[in-house]
Amino acid sequence: MRASKWIGTYGNRRVLCLVGLGFSSGLPLALTASTLQAWLVTEKVDLSVIGMFSLVSLPYTLKVLWSPFLDRFSPPWLGRRRGWIVAIQALLALSIFLLGRCSPAALPFLVAFAALITAFLSASQDIVIDAYRTDVLREDELGPGAAAGAVGYRCAMLVSGALALILSDHMPWRSVYSLMAFVMLVSTCFTLWAPEPEVRVVPPKSLKEAVWGPLVSYFKRSGAVEVLFFIMIYKLGSVMAGTMTMPFLLNIGFTRTDVGMVNKVFGLLSAIAGTLIGGRIISTIGINRSLWVFGFAQALSNFSFTALAIIGKSFPALVVAIGVENIFGGMGDAAFIAFFMSLCDKRFTATQYALLTSFMAVDRVVAGAPMGAAAKALGWPVYFSLSVLAAIPGLVLLARFAPWNGGGRAAVAVGGD
């Protein structure tokens, strides 16, 4: 592909700004999860207390409950979506700064409260950024826009995850969190630079309309309920493989350093490459065909782990398996996010997108639970081979919800309004 085509795909302001907004969206996540857990461990907080900190992530699951409020009301500056985003970013910078000023050893529950407030603000930011991305992109930009946001998000998780842990070996934790708060504050520049959507949408006239309007608008489409089921199972094969990747790699003899460098660093770079390639392909062949191509590719990529399980500990095989899985997984993510955006009514984007992503998370919570027992009973080669078969139901449903010749916009598969 020529450089000019890539610049044409990703170089316009509507798409490019989403890299920065995706970065802003991803930055707080590790600071209230893995990075926070590392801080608690270094402060010798009791493991039972550390386990309770998992509840801090609840706002990400429950965000659909307050998304109608963000659809209904608009701050008196910077437009319907950007006004909320910049306000929340400023509050996030403050909350991350204050979280870093807490003492896990002396007052762990104050740390938990500060982390919960940060997670609530982060989930709220996700709601509005997802809505803005859907509102600002033209139809032929949905794939590249989804890819741009995902790339920014993954880069941010590397900064607030791996980089923050490295910095914590050289400076106090409060300084690490202060630095992350500053980075979040700088992220407001992306919001200020981002353009307003070309089509101005009249928001709901009441909070009641903001609550019921998205549900009525979505469920009056034919096949609306079935689409939710499709959303839950489309990436089931990837979830099945991804849930047990870390235990599998350690179990067959790789060191934590091997896993960290290859699975985390190289895997992240591979996923970014796959996401960008996927976004470019989507802009060429459309969402429907991309869901088919990437769906089969990400399912078949699980066979690379089957091969690794048969070969055993082999560094070259590890690199190939991680690279293949993340490249095709990144492509699939770009197509799936674009599919979500194509389903949303712009009057209620915040609420509908939050609803759809809540259903997407179901398979990670429910299907992931029994996977350890399944892997133990079946053995690694059989387990990863079955993860390929687990993708089949979602691929079968593509014929109904994203037919190959059904046009470039997957929403047509649910019948429209």
C-alpha positions as CSV (number, residue, x, y, z in Angstrom):
1,M,0.0,0.0,0.0
2,R,1.4,3.4,-0.9
3,A,2.2,5.9,1.8
4,S,-0.3,8.4,0.3
5,K,-3.1,6.0,0.9
6,W,-2.1,5.6,4.5
7,I,-1.9,9.3,4.9
8,G,-5.3,9.7,3.3
9,T,-6.8,7.1,5.7
10,Y,-5.3,8.3,8.9
11,G,-4.0,11.8,8.2
12,N,-7.3,13.8,8.5
13,R,-8.0,15.6,11.7
14,R,-11.2,13.7,12.6
15,V,-9.3,10.4,12.7
16,L,-5.9,11.6,13.9
17,C,-7.4,13.3,17.0
18,L,-8.8,9.9,18.1
19,V,-5.2,8.6,18.8
20,G,-4.9,11.3,21.5
21,L,-8.4,10.7,22.8
22,G,-7.8,6.9,22.9
23,F,-4.6,7.6,24.8
24,S,-6.6,9.7,27.4
25,S,-9.2,7.0,27.6
26,G,-6.6,4.2,28.3
27,L,-4.3,6.0,30.7
28,P,-6.3,5.8,34.0
29,L,-7.1,2.0,33.7
30,A,-3.8,0.6,34.9
31,L,-3.5,3.3,37.6
32,T,-6.6,1.8,39.3
33,A,-5.7,-1.8,38.5
34,S,-2.4,-3.5,37.9
35,T,-0.1,-0.5,38.7
36,L,-2.2,0.2,41.9
37,Q,-1.8,-3.4,42.9
38,A,1.9,-3.2,42.5
39,W,2.0,-0.1,44.7
40,L,-0.1,-1.9,47.4
41,V,2.2,-4.9,47.3
42,T,5.4,-2.7,47.8
43,E,3.6,-1.1,50.7
44,K,3.0,-4.6,52.2
45,V,-0.8,-4.2,52.3
46,D,-2.5,-7.5,53.2
47,L,-3.4,-9.7,50.3
48,S,-7.0,-10.0,51.3
49,V,-7.3,-6.2,51.2
50,I,-5.6,-6.1,47.8
51,G,-8.1,-8.6,46.5
52,M,-10.9,-6.3,47.5
53,F,-9.5,-3.6,45.3
54,S,-10.8,-5.5,42.3
55,L,-14.2,-3.9,43.1
56,V,-12.7,-0.6,42.1
57,S,-13.3,-1.6,38.5
58,L,-17.1,-1.8,38.9
59,P,-17.8,1.6,37.3
60,Y,-16.5,0.2,34.0
61,T,-19.2,-2.5,34.1
62,L,-22.0,-0.2,35.4
63,K,-21.3,2.9,33.2
64,V,-24.5,2.4,31.2
65,L,-26.4,3.5,34.3
66,W,-25.3,7.1,34.1
67,S,-24.6,7.4,30.3
68,P,-28.2,8.9,29.7
69,F,-27.2,11.8,31.8
70,L,-24.2,12.5,29.6
71,D,-26.4,12.2,26.5
72,R,-29.0,14.6,27.9
73,F,-26.9,17.4,29.3
74,S,-24.1,19.4,27.7
75,P,-21.6,21.8,29.4
76,P,-21.8,25.4,28.1
77,W,-18.4,25.1,26.4
78,L,-16.8,23.2,23.5
79,G,-19.9,21.4,22.3
80,R,-22.0,18.5,23.4
81,R,-19.2,15.9,23.7
82,R,-15.9,17.8,23.9
83,G,-17.2,19.9,26.8
84,W,-17.7,16.8,28.9
85,I,-14.4,15.3,27.8
86,V,-12.2,18.2,28.7
87,A,-14.0,18.7,32.1
88,I,-13.6,15.0,33.0
89,Q,-10.0,15.0,31.9
90,A,-9.3,17.9,34.3
91,L,-11.0,16.1,37.1
92,L,-9.2,12.9,36.3
93,A,-5.8,14.7,36.5
94,L,-6.8,16.0,39.9
95,S,-8.1,12.6,41.2
96,I,-5.0,10.8,40.0
97,F,-2.8,13.4,41.7
98,L,-4.7,13.0,45.0
99,L,-4.7,9.2,44.7
100,G,-0.9,9.4,44.6
101,R,-0.9,11.5,47.8
102,C,-2.7,8.7,49.8
103,S,-0.9,6.2,52.0
104,P,-1.8,2.6,51.2
105,A,-0.1,1.3,54.4
106,A,-1.8,3.8,56.8
107,L,-5.2,4.3,55.1
108,P,-5.8,1.6,52.5
109,F,-9.6,2.3,52.4
110,L,-8.9,6.0,51.6
111,V,-6.8,4.8,48.7
112,A,-9.7,2.5,47.6
113,F,-12.1,5.5,47.7
114,A,-9.7,7.7,45.7
115,A,-9.2,4.8,43.2
116,L,-13.0,4.3,42.9
117,I,-13.5,8.0,42.2
118,T,-10.8,7.8,39.5
119,A,-12.4,4.7,38.0
120,F,-15.8,6.4,37.9
121,L,-14.3,9.4,36.1
122,S,-12.4,7.2,33.8
123,A,-15.5,5.2,32.9
124,S,-17.4,8.5,32.3
125,Q,-14.6,9.7,30.0
126,D,-14.9,6.4,28.1
127,I,-18.6,7.0,27.6
128,V,-18.2,10.4,26.1
129,I,-15.1,9.6,24.0
130,D,-16.9,6.6,22.5
131,A,-19.9,8.8,21.7
132,Y,-17.7,11.5,20.2
133,R,-15.8,9.1,18.0
134,T,-19.1,7.7,16.7
135,D,-20.5,11.2,16.1
136,V,-17.5,12.8,14.4
137,L,-16.5,10.1,11.9
138,R,-17.9,9.9,8.4
139,E,-19.2,6.5,7.3
140,D,-16.0,5.6,5.4
141,E,-13.9,6.6,8.4
142,L,-15.4,4.2,11.0
143,G,-12.7,1.5,10.5
144,P,-9.7,3.9,10.6
145,G,-11.3,5.8,13.5
146,A,-11.8,2.6,15.5
147,A,-8.1,1.7,14.8
148,A,-6.8,5.1,15.7
149,G,-8.6,5.1,19.1
150,A,-7.5,1.5,19.8
151,V,-3.8,2.4,19.1
152,G,-3.9,5.4,21.4
153,Y,-5.6,3.2,24.1
154,R,-3.0,0.5,23.9
155,C,-0.1,3.0,24.1
156,A,-1.6,4.6,27.2
157,M,-1.8,1.3,28.9
158,L,1.9,0.8,28.2
159,V,2.7,4.2,29.7
160,S,0.5,3.8,32.9
161,G,1.4,0.1,33.2
162,A,4.9,-0.9,32.2
163,L,6.5,2.6,32.2
164,A,4.9,3.5,35.6
165,L,6.3,0.3,37.1
166,I,9.7,1.0,35.8
167,L,9.6,4.5,37.1
168,S,8.5,3.3,40.5
169,D,11.9,1.6,40.9
170,H,13.6,5.0,40.6
171,M,11.2,7.5,42.3
172,P,8.5,7.5,45.0
173,W,5.0,6.2,44.0
174,R,3.5,9.7,44.7
175,S,5.9,11.1,42.1
176,V,4.8,8.4,39.6
177,Y,1.2,9.3,40.1
178,S,1.9,13.0,39.9
179,L,3.6,12.5,36.5
180,M,0.6,10.4,35.3
181,A,-1.7,13.2,36.4
182,F,0.3,15.7,34.4
183,V,0.2,13.5,31.3
184,M,-3.6,13.3,31.8
185,L,-3.8,17.1,32.0
186,V,-1.8,17.5,28.8
187,S,-4.3,15.2,27.1
188,T,-6.8,18.0,27.2
189,C,-4.8,19.5,24.3
190,F,-6.1,16.6,22.1
191,T,-9.7,17.5,23.0
192,L,-9.2,21.2,22.3
193,W,-7.7,20.3,18.9
194,A,-10.5,17.8,18.0
195,P,-13.1,19.1,15.6
196,E,-16.8,19.3,16.3
197,P,-19.0,16.7,14.4
198,E,-20.2,17.9,11.0
199,V,-23.8,16.9,11.7
200,R,-25.3,18.7,14.7
201,V,-27.7,16.4,16.6
202,V,-30.5,17.6,18.8
203,P,-30.0,15.9,22.2
204,P,-32.8,14.3,24.2
205,K,-35.2,17.0,25.5
206,S,-35.6,15.3,28.9
207,L,-33.8,12.8,31.1
208,K,-36.7,10.4,30.6
209,E,-36.2,10.5,26.9
210,A,-32.4,10.1,27.4
211,V,-33.2,6.9,29.4
212,W,-35.9,5.3,27.3
213,G,-35.1,6.8,23.9
214,P,-31.9,4.7,23.3
215,L,-33.8,1.5,24.2
216,V,-36.8,2.3,22.0
217,S,-34.5,3.4,19.1
218,Y,-32.4,0.2,19.3
219,F,-35.0,-2.5,20.1
220,K,-37.5,-1.4,17.5
221,R,-35.1,-2.7,14.9
222,S,-35.6,-6.2,13.6
223,G,-33.1,-8.6,15.0
224,A,-32.0,-6.3,17.8
225,V,-32.0,-8.9,20.5
226,E,-30.1,-11.4,18.3
227,V,-27.5,-8.8,17.6
228,L,-26.8,-8.5,21.3
229,F,-26.3,-12.3,21.4
230,F,-23.9,-12.0,18.4
231,I,-21.9,-9.3,20.2
232,M,-21.5,-11.6,23.2
233,I,-20.1,-14.6,21.2
234,Y,-18.3,-13.1,18.2
235,K,-15.0,-13.0,20.0
236,L,-15.6,-16.1,22.2
237,G,-12.7,-18.0,20.6
238,S,-10.3,-15.1,21.3
239,V,-11.5,-14.8,24.9
240,M,-11.1,-18.5,25.4
241,A,-7.5,-18.4,24.2
242,G,-6.6,-15.1,25.8
243,T,-7.9,-16.0,29.3
244,M,-5.3,-18.8,29.6
245,T,-2.4,-17.4,27.7
246,M,-0.4,-16.3,30.7
247,P,-0.8,-19.5,32.7
248,F,0.0,-21.6,29.6
249,L,3.2,-19.8,28.8
250,L,4.5,-20.0,32.4
251,N,3.3,-23.6,32.6
252,I,5.4,-24.8,29.6
253,G,8.6,-23.3,31.0
254,F,8.9,-19.7,29.8
255,T,10.3,-17.2,32.4
256,R,8.4,-14.1,33.5
257,T,10.9,-12.0,31.6
258,D,10.2,-14.0,28.4
259,V,6.5,-13.5,28.9
260,G,6.8,-9.9,29.7
261,M,9.0,-9.0,26.8
262,V,7.3,-11.1,24.2
263,N,3.7,-11.3,25.3
264,K,3.4,-7.7,26.6
265,V,5.9,-5.6,24.6
266,F,6.1,-7.4,21.3
267,G,2.5,-8.4,21.6
268,L,1.4,-4.8,22.1
269,L,3.4,-3.7,19.1
270,S,1.9,-6.5,17.0
271,A,-1.6,-5.5,18.1
272,I,-1.0,-1.9,17.2
273,A,0.3,-3.0,13.7
274,G,-2.7,-5.3,13.2
275,T,-5.1,-2.6,14.3
276,L,-3.7,0.0,11.9
277,I,-3.6,-2.5,9.0
278,G,-7.2,-3.6,9.9
279,G,-8.4,0.0,9.9
280,R,-6.9,0.5,6.4
281,I,-8.5,-2.7,5.1
282,I,-11.9,-1.8,6.5
283,S,-11.9,1.6,4.7
284,T,-11.3,-0.4,1.5
285,I,-13.6,-3.5,1.7
286,G,-16.2,-2.2,4.3
287,I,-17.2,-3.4,7.8
288,N,-19.2,-6.5,6.7
289,R,-16.4,-8.2,4.7
290,S,-13.8,-7.2,7.3
291,L,-15.9,-8.9,10.1
292,W,-15.8,-12.1,7.9
293,V,-12.1,-11.9,7.0
294,F,-10.8,-10.9,10.4
295,G,-13.2,-13.2,12.2
296,F,-11.8,-16.3,10.5
297,A,-8.2,-15.0,10.8
298,Q,-8.4,-14.4,14.5
299,A,-10.0,-17.8,15.1
300,L,-7.5,-19.7,13.1
301,S,-4.6,-17.8,14.7
302,N,-5.3,-19.8,17.9
303,F,-3.8,-22.8,16.2
304,S,-0.5,-21.1,16.7
305,F,-0.9,-21.7,20.4
306,T,-1.8,-25.3,19.6
307,A,1.5,-25.6,17.7
308,L,3.4,-24.0,20.6
309,A,1.8,-26.5,23.1
310,I,2.9,-29.4,20.9
311,I,6.4,-28.0,20.3
312,G,7.0,-27.0,23.9
313,K,9.3,-24.3,25.1
314,S,10.7,-22.6,22.0
315,F,11.4,-18.9,21.9
316,P,11.0,-18.6,18.1
317,A,7.6,-20.4,18.3
318,L,6.6,-18.1,21.1
319,V,7.4,-15.0,19.0
320,V,5.4,-16.4,16.1
321,A,2.4,-17.4,18.2
322,I,2.2,-14.0,20.0
323,G,2.8,-12.1,16.8
324,V,0.1,-13.9,14.8
325,E,-2.5,-13.8,17.6
326,N,-2.0,-10.1,18.3
327,I,-1.9,-9.0,14.7
328,F,-5.1,-10.7,13.7
329,G,-6.7,-9.9,17.1
330,G,-6.0,-6.2,16.5
331,M,-7.6,-6.4,13.1
332,G,-10.7,-8.1,14.6
333,D,-10.9,-5.4,17.3
334,A,-10.9,-2.6,14.7
335,A,-13.7,-4.2,12.7
336,F,-15.8,-5.0,15.9
337,I,-15.5,-1.4,17.2
338,A,-16.5,-0.1,13.8
339,F,-19.5,-2.4,13.9
340,F,-20.5,-1.0,17.2
341,M,-20.4,2.5,15.9
342,S,-22.5,1.6,12.9
343,L,-25.3,0.4,15.2
344,C,-25.6,3.6,17.2
345,D,-28.3,6.3,16.8
346,K,-26.4,9.6,17.1
347,R,-29.1,11.1,19.3
348,F,-28.2,8.5,22.0
349,T,-24.7,7.5,21.1
350,A,-23.3,7.5,24.7
351,T,-26.0,5.3,26.1
352,Q,-26.3,2.8,23.2
353,Y,-22.5,2.4,22.8
354,A,-22.2,1.8,26.6
355,L,-25.0,-0.8,26.4
356,L,-23.3,-2.6,23.5
357,T,-19.9,-2.7,25.2
358,S,-21.5,-4.0,28.4
359,F,-22.8,-7.0,26.4
360,M,-19.4,-7.5,24.8
361,A,-17.9,-7.9,28.3
362,V,-20.2,-10.7,29.3
363,D,-18.2,-13.4,27.6
364,R,-15.0,-12.3,29.3
365,V,-16.7,-12.5,32.7
366,V,-18.9,-15.6,32.3
367,A,-17.0,-17.7,29.7
368,G,-13.6,-17.0,31.3
369,A,-14.5,-18.4,34.7
370,P,-14.5,-22.2,33.8
371,M,-11.5,-22.0,31.4
372,G,-8.9,-23.0,33.9
373,A,-10.7,-26.3,34.7
374,A,-11.2,-27.0,31.0
375,A,-7.5,-26.5,30.2
376,K,-6.5,-28.7,33.1
377,A,-8.9,-31.5,32.0
378,L,-8.2,-31.3,28.2
379,G,-4.5,-30.5,28.1
380,W,-3.1,-27.4,26.3
381,P,-3.1,-28.7,22.6
382,V,-6.8,-29.8,22.7
383,Y,-7.8,-26.7,24.7
384,F,-6.4,-24.2,22.1
385,S,-7.8,-26.3,19.3
386,L,-11.3,-26.1,20.8
387,S,-10.9,-22.4,21.2
388,V,-10.9,-22.2,17.4
389,L,-14.2,-24.1,17.3
390,A,-15.6,-21.7,19.9
391,A,-15.5,-19.0,17.3
392,I,-17.8,-20.8,14.9
393,P,-21.2,-19.8,16.3
394,G,-20.2,-16.1,16.0
395,L,-19.0,-16.6,12.4
396,V,-22.2,-18.4,11.5
397,L,-24.3,-15.5,12.7
398,L,-22.3,-13.1,10.4
399,A,-24.5,-14.4,7.5
400,R,-27.5,-12.7,9.2
401,F,-26.0,-9.6,10.7
402,A,-23.1,-8.7,8.4
403,P,-23.8,-10.5,5.0
404,W,-20.8,-10.5,2.7
405,N,-22.6,-8.5,0.0
406,G,-24.7,-6.4,2.5
407,G,-23.0,-3.1,1.9
408,G,-20.2,-1.3,3.7
409,R,-22.1,-0.5,6.9
410,A,-22.9,-3.4,9.2
411,A,-26.0,-1.6,10.7
412,V,-28.0,-2.5,7.7
413,A,-28.0,-6.1,8.9
414,V,-30.3,-5.2,11.8
415,G,-32.9,-3.6,9.7
416,G,-32.5,0.0,10.4
417,D,-35.0,2.1,12.2
